[in-house]
Amino acid sequence: MKTGIVILSFIGLITLFGIILPLDYNEMDSANRFRAPSLSSPFGTDNFGRDVFIRVMVGAGHTLLTALLTVTGSAILGCTIGLISGYAIGIIDEVIMRLMDTLSSFPGILLALVLVSLLGNSGGTLIFALLILFIPGFTRIMRNGMLQYREKDFILLARIQGVPRYRIIFIHILPNLFTPLLSASVLGLSNAILAESTMSYLGLGLQPPIPSWGRMLSESQGFLINAPWCALAPGFMIMLTVLGFHFLGEGLKERAD
């Protein structure tokens, strides 16, 4: 868990600098194309002479924001659906869970590709497509938690006292599920970053010249031999960020257990 905190602190600093510093991520210098890493340009330059380090810093904000919006939206919707499903049981629970099984049965990237193809290629569409993919996971977590707590003595007492259902669900039960929800959300961020990078690599989502790590990987594959730093920089950042969220999420999960 400490390793994850250290890694994410480093990523957070890079992201913060990319947001607050007046950096021109699209400044081209044809005289310095494919310049190797140096003190003035730690990650070298690309085929247009653009500073790869600056583009990685700015791209961090776009990648992390997409992942954060995806997980936040899917957590809100998944939690609401899962809590209702677990509390209602019966036909409502059956219909909801079969719908979640249907969504989970489709390959994730394929479903996202279909949604983006139907709704158009943009950052908002990418977030919506990825959000749909993550809803079933949060729904199952909340449903299982609801089934665990719905017959507890304090919940039965609340029912006897005539406490409204919405209050039982969101005030009495939901706070007890905060820890597994937090762990699932952190692990979900690592999966969302991988999914966003994959979609960006395929040319979906944010479009040039706006930088994103997956798109940078795709653009640099044509000169991987001559200028490997153009691909290594965003690839390393993707790997490091995913590992950071994974270590942190696993640490939270162990503490919860």
Secondary structure, 3 states (H helix, E strand, C coil): CHHHHHHHHHHHHHHHHHHHCCCCCCCCCHHHCCCCCCCCCCCCECCCCCEHHHHHHHHHHHHHHHHHHHHHHHHHHHHHHHHHHHHHCHHHHHHHHHHHHHHHHCCHHHHHHHHHHHHCCCHHHHHHHHHHHHHHHHHHHHHHHHHHHCCCHHHHHHHHCCCCHHHHHHHHHHHHHHHHHHHHHHHHHHHHHHHHHHHHHCCCCCCCCCCCHHHHHHHHHHHCCCCCHHHHHHHHHHHHHHHHHHHHHHHHHHHHC
